[in-house]
């Protein structure tokens, strides 16, 4: 069904906050070339994504896709968990 809706942007990032129900904050890191100096600069974006099943945890690598506005800040949905984070050792 997703193919019928056209091309949607897809990003991969790390979950940095998963405190609220059905919402995770994903940090997407990219390298961007500076327009004048041609040096690569690291950038990061923090995006709120909708996690319907609530299966994402802090440290997970996830793929998110753009969607219709779900709330004031949520414009992305979690498509899949790429890599689960290892459990913290105490």
C-alpha positions in Angstrom: 0.0 0.0 0.0 2.9 2.4 0.7 4.0 2.1 -3.0 0.6 3.5 -4.1 1.2 6.7 -2.2 4.3 7.7 -4.1 7.8 8.2 -3.0 8.3 8.9 0.7 11.5 10.1 2.3 13.2 7.5 4.5 15.9 8.1 7.1 17.9 6.0 9.5 18.7 7.1 13.0 19.2 6.2 16.6 16.4 6.4 19.2 17.5 8.8 21.9 14.3 9.1 23.9 11.4 6.6 24.3 9.5 7.9 27.4 6.1 8.7 26.1 3.5 6.3 24.7 3.7 5.6 21.0 6.4 8.4 20.5 10.1 8.1 20.1 12.7 10.8 19.4 15.1 9.7 16.7 18.5 11.5 16.1 19.5 11.4 12.4 23.2 12.2 11.8 24.4 13.3 8.3 27.6 14.7 6.7 27.0 17.9 4.7 29.6 19.7 2.6 30.1 23.4 3.4 29.2 25.4 0.4 32.2 27.8 0.5 34.9 25.9 2.2 34.0 22.4 0.8 34.7 20.8 4.2 32.3 18.2 5.5 30.4 19.1 8.6 28.5 16.7 10.8 24.8 17.7 11.4 22.1 16.1 13.5 18.4 16.4 13.4 16.0 15.2 16.2 12.7 14.0 14.8 9.7 12.8 16.7 8.4 9.6 15.2 5.2 7.6 15.8 5.8 4.1 17.2 2.5 2.3 17.1 3.6 -1.0 18.8 5.9 0.7 21.3 8.7 -1.8 20.5 11.5 0.7 20.1 13.9 1.4 23.0 16.8 3.8 23.6 19.8 3.0 21.5 17.9 1.2 18.7 18.8 1.9 15.1 15.5 2.5 13.3 14.3 3.4 9.8 11.6 6.1 9.7 9.5 7.3 6.9 7.6 10.5 6.4 3.8 10.5 6.9 0.9 12.8 7.3 1.0 15.1 10.4 0.1 12.9 13.4 0.5 15.6 16.1 2.0 19.0 16.5 5.6 17.7 16.2 5.2 14.2 14.7 5.6 13.9 10.9 7.4 10.6 10.8 6.6 6.9 11.5 8.9 4.1 12.5 9.1 1.7 9.5 11.3 -1.0 11.1 13.9 -1.6 13.8 17.2 -2.1 12.0 19.3 -3.1 15.0 18.1 -3.6 18.6 20.3 -2.0 21.3 22.1 -4.3 23.7 20.7 -4.5 27.2 22.6 -2.3 29.7 24.9 -4.3 32.0 24.8 -3.3 35.6 
